[in-house]
Amino acid sequence: MTTISDPENTHGHISKQYDHELFDIRSRVLSLGGLVEEQIASAVQSLMEGNVPLAERVIADDYKVNSLEVSIDEECTQILALRQPTARDLRLVVAVIKTITDLERIGDEAKRIARHGIDLASHYPKRNQLTEVEQLARLVRALIRQALDAFARMDVDSALQVAQQDRQVDSVYENIMRQQITYMMEDPRLIPVCLAIMWSSRSLERIGDRACNICEYVIYYVKGKNIRHISLEQVQQDLLGRGRRD
């Protein structure tokens, strides 16, 4: 299990209970992340193997993701109301709230993949149609793990690496789209299979995007800089320019 660290914020508060509350919300984010990772792995496995019972379990277990997300959100609300955090602590709570929202939506994407897996199971797709989807799934799962690790360590460099690697995810996704369109044009009987693969791949691509969002929140917390809607090149230039002075 990834250990939480924050080398730039070693001071404690007068209230040890407050320190515990801040530590707890970060720990629970990682617990939610682990649960979401399991959902993705099971959903992809059900898709690859045509395993309907496993897909149905992913769908049924989505409530666990939702429940934990709501619980963490409520804890963050309590901290905002009772502790009235400022500066860095406020950025942490905001980053946690945004992160759990993206994790919950990743859980929704896993559920969608499971549903497409159920649809696909009755059509018996060709193995070569799923090869690139399997590659895409591996890339996306690695991206999620790295994003959660960056969050645990509040590591800006690791967060930037995730954003760079997402470009490979986008490239594989675009290849899958082109491939499935070609299959449909060559044989209209494959349309149901191709559509299920395309929608599943779209869900995986969105999961990659949400992993990048989590890394944006890491940078926001550590640097106090909102990098949404800014190109990766500009972000790297800005952060390198500012160095470690923040």
C-alpha positions as CSV (number, residue, x, y, z in Angstrom):
1,M,0.0,0.0,0.0
2,T,1.3,3.5,-0.9
3,T,2.5,5.5,2.1
4,I,1.2,9.0,2.4
5,S,3.9,11.6,2.6
6,D,4.2,15.4,2.2
7,P,7.8,16.6,2.5
8,E,6.9,20.2,2.0
9,N,4.4,20.3,4.9
10,T,6.1,18.8,7.9
11,H,4.7,21.1,10.5
12,G,1.8,20.1,12.7
13,H,-1.2,22.0,14.0
14,I,-1.8,22.9,17.6
15,S,-4.8,20.5,17.4
16,K,-3.6,16.9,16.9
17,Q,-7.2,16.0,16.1
18,Y,-7.1,18.4,13.2
19,D,-3.9,16.8,11.9
20,H,-5.6,13.4,12.2
21,E,-8.6,14.6,10.2
22,L,-6.4,15.9,7.4
23,F,-4.4,12.6,7.4
24,D,-7.6,10.6,7.4
25,I,-9.2,12.2,4.4
26,R,-6.0,11.6,2.4
27,S,-5.9,7.9,3.5
28,R,-9.5,7.4,2.6
29,V,-8.9,8.8,-0.9
30,L,-6.3,6.1,-1.4
31,S,-8.8,3.5,-0.1
32,L,-11.3,4.8,-2.6
33,G,-8.7,4.7,-5.3
34,G,-7.8,1.1,-4.5
35,L,-11.5,0.1,-4.7
36,V,-11.8,1.9,-8.1
37,E,-8.7,0.1,-9.4
38,E,-10.3,-3.3,-8.5
39,Q,-13.5,-2.3,-10.3
40,I,-11.5,-1.4,-13.5
41,A,-9.5,-4.6,-13.4
42,S,-12.7,-6.7,-13.0
43,A,-14.6,-4.8,-15.6
44,V,-11.8,-5.2,-18.2
45,Q,-11.4,-8.9,-17.3
46,S,-15.1,-9.5,-17.8
47,L,-14.8,-7.7,-21.2
48,M,-11.9,-9.8,-22.3
49,E,-13.2,-13.1,-21.2
50,G,-16.9,-12.6,-21.8
51,N,-17.4,-13.3,-18.1
52,V,-21.0,-12.2,-17.4
53,P,-21.1,-13.0,-13.7
54,L,-18.0,-11.0,-13.1
55,A,-19.5,-8.1,-15.0
56,E,-22.7,-8.3,-13.0
57,R,-20.6,-8.2,-9.8
58,V,-18.8,-5.0,-11.0
59,I,-22.2,-3.4,-11.6
60,A,-23.5,-4.5,-8.2
61,D,-20.4,-3.3,-6.4
62,D,-20.6,0.2,-7.7
63,Y,-22.6,1.3,-4.7
64,K,-19.4,0.7,-2.6
65,V,-17.6,3.4,-4.6
66,N,-20.5,5.8,-4.3
67,S,-20.9,5.2,-0.6
68,L,-17.3,5.8,0.2
69,E,-17.2,8.9,-2.0
70,V,-20.2,10.4,-0.2
71,S,-18.6,9.6,3.2
72,I,-15.3,11.3,2.4
73,D,-17.2,14.3,1.0
74,E,-19.2,14.6,4.2
75,E,-16.0,14.5,6.2
76,C,-14.5,17.3,4.1
77,T,-17.6,19.4,4.6
78,Q,-17.2,18.9,8.4
79,I,-13.6,20.1,8.2
80,L,-14.6,23.1,6.2
81,A,-17.4,24.0,8.6
82,L,-15.6,23.4,11.9
83,R,-11.9,24.0,11.1
84,Q,-12.3,26.8,8.6
85,P,-9.0,25.9,7.0
86,T,-6.9,28.5,5.1
87,A,-4.1,28.5,2.6
88,R,-2.4,25.0,2.2
89,D,-5.0,23.2,4.3
90,L,-7.8,24.6,2.3
91,R,-6.1,23.6,-0.9
92,L,-5.8,20.0,0.4
93,V,-9.5,19.8,1.3
94,V,-10.4,21.2,-2.2
95,A,-8.0,18.8,-3.9
96,V,-9.5,15.8,-2.0
97,I,-13.1,16.8,-2.9
98,K,-12.2,17.1,-6.5
99,T,-10.2,13.9,-6.5
100,I,-13.0,11.8,-5.0
101,T,-15.4,13.2,-7.6
102,D,-13.2,12.0,-10.4
103,L,-12.7,8.6,-8.7
104,E,-16.4,8.1,-8.4
105,R,-16.8,8.9,-12.1
106,I,-14.0,6.4,-12.9
107,G,-16.1,3.9,-11.0
108,D,-19.0,4.8,-13.3
109,E,-16.9,4.2,-16.3
110,A,-15.9,0.7,-15.0
111,K,-19.6,0.0,-14.6
112,R,-20.2,1.0,-18.2
113,I,-17.3,-1.3,-19.4
114,A,-18.9,-4.2,-17.5
115,R,-22.3,-3.5,-19.2
116,H,-20.6,-3.5,-22.6
117,G,-18.9,-6.8,-21.5
118,I,-22.3,-8.3,-21.0
119,D,-23.4,-7.1,-24.4
120,L,-20.2,-8.4,-26.0
121,A,-20.4,-11.8,-24.4
122,S,-23.3,-12.9,-26.6
123,H,-21.5,-11.8,-29.9
124,Y,-18.2,-13.7,-29.5
125,P,-15.8,-11.0,-30.9
126,K,-12.7,-12.1,-32.7
127,R,-9.6,-12.2,-30.4
128,N,-7.7,-9.7,-32.6
129,Q,-10.5,-7.2,-32.1
130,L,-9.7,-7.0,-28.4
131,T,-5.9,-7.0,-28.6
132,E,-5.5,-3.2,-28.7
133,V,-8.3,-2.8,-26.1
134,E,-6.3,-5.0,-23.8
135,Q,-3.2,-2.8,-24.4
136,L,-5.3,0.4,-23.7
137,A,-6.6,-1.1,-20.5
138,R,-3.0,-1.9,-19.3
139,L,-1.9,1.7,-20.0
140,V,-4.9,3.2,-18.3
141,R,-4.6,1.0,-15.2
142,A,-0.9,2.0,-14.9
143,L,-1.9,5.7,-15.3
144,I,-4.4,5.4,-12.4
145,R,-1.8,3.7,-10.1
146,Q,0.7,6.5,-10.9
147,A,-1.8,9.2,-10.3
148,L,-2.7,7.8,-6.9
149,D,0.9,7.4,-6.1
150,A,1.5,11.0,-7.0
151,F,-1.4,12.0,-4.8
152,A,-0.1,9.9,-1.9
153,R,3.3,11.6,-2.1
154,M,2.1,14.9,-3.4
155,D,4.8,14.6,-6.0
156,V,4.6,17.2,-8.8
157,D,7.2,15.5,-11.0
158,S,5.2,12.2,-11.0
159,A,2.0,14.1,-11.7
160,L,3.6,15.7,-14.8
161,Q,4.7,12.2,-16.0
162,V,1.2,11.0,-15.9
163,A,0.0,13.8,-18.1
164,Q,2.8,13.0,-20.6
165,Q,1.9,9.3,-20.7
166,D,-1.8,10.1,-21.3
167,R,-0.8,11.0,-24.8
168,Q,0.0,7.3,-25.5
169,V,-3.4,6.4,-24.2
170,D,-5.0,8.9,-26.6
171,S,-2.9,7.4,-29.5
172,V,-4.0,3.8,-28.8
173,Y,-7.6,4.9,-28.4
174,E,-7.6,6.6,-31.8
175,N,-6.1,3.5,-33.4
176,I,-8.9,1.4,-31.9
177,M,-11.5,3.8,-33.3
178,R,-10.1,3.6,-36.8
179,Q,-9.7,-0.2,-36.6
180,Q,-13.3,-0.7,-35.5
181,I,-14.7,1.6,-38.2
182,T,-12.8,-0.4,-40.8
183,Y,-14.2,-3.6,-39.5
184,M,-17.8,-2.2,-39.7
185,M,-17.3,-1.0,-43.2
186,E,-15.9,-4.4,-44.3
187,D,-18.6,-6.5,-42.6
188,P,-21.8,-4.8,-41.3
189,R,-22.5,-8.0,-39.2
190,L,-19.7,-6.9,-36.9
191,I,-21.4,-3.6,-36.0
192,P,-22.8,-4.7,-32.6
193,V,-19.4,-6.0,-31.6
194,C,-17.5,-3.0,-32.9
195,L,-19.8,-0.5,-31.1
196,A,-19.4,-2.3,-27.8
197,I,-15.6,-2.2,-28.2
198,M,-15.7,1.5,-29.2
199,W,-17.8,2.5,-26.2
200,S,-15.6,0.4,-23.8
201,S,-12.5,2.0,-25.3
202,R,-14.1,5.4,-24.9
203,S,-14.6,4.7,-21.2
204,L,-11.0,3.7,-20.8
205,E,-9.9,6.9,-22.5
206,R,-12.0,8.9,-20.1
207,I,-10.5,7.1,-17.2
208,G,-7.1,8.2,-18.4
209,D,-8.3,11.8,-18.6
210,R,-9.6,11.6,-15.0
211,A,-6.2,10.3,-13.9
212,C,-4.7,13.4,-15.4
213,N,-7.3,15.5,-13.5
214,I,-6.1,13.9,-10.2
215,C,-2.6,15.0,-11.1
216,E,-3.8,18.5,-11.7
217,Y,-5.1,18.6,-8.2
218,V,-1.8,17.4,-6.9
219,I,-0.1,20.4,-8.6
220,Y,-2.8,22.7,-7.3
221,Y,-2.2,21.6,-3.8
222,V,1.6,21.7,-3.9
223,K,2.1,24.8,-6.0
224,G,-1.1,26.7,-5.5
225,K,-1.5,26.8,-9.3
226,N,-4.6,25.9,-11.3
227,I,-3.3,24.4,-14.5
228,R,-6.7,23.4,-16.1
229,H,-7.0,24.4,-19.7
230,I,-3.2,25.0,-20.0
231,S,-1.1,23.0,-22.3
232,L,1.4,20.5,-20.8
233,E,4.3,22.3,-22.4
234,Q,3.2,25.6,-20.8
235,V,2.7,23.9,-17.4
236,Q,6.2,22.4,-17.5
237,Q,7.7,25.8,-18.5
238,D,5.9,27.6,-15.7
239,L,6.8,25.1,-13.0
240,L,10.4,24.8,-14.1
241,G,10.6,28.6,-14.2
242,R,9.3,28.9,-10.7
243,G,11.5,26.0,-9.5
244,R,11.3,25.1,-5.9
245,R,10.8,28.6,-4.6
246,D,7.1,28.0,-3.8
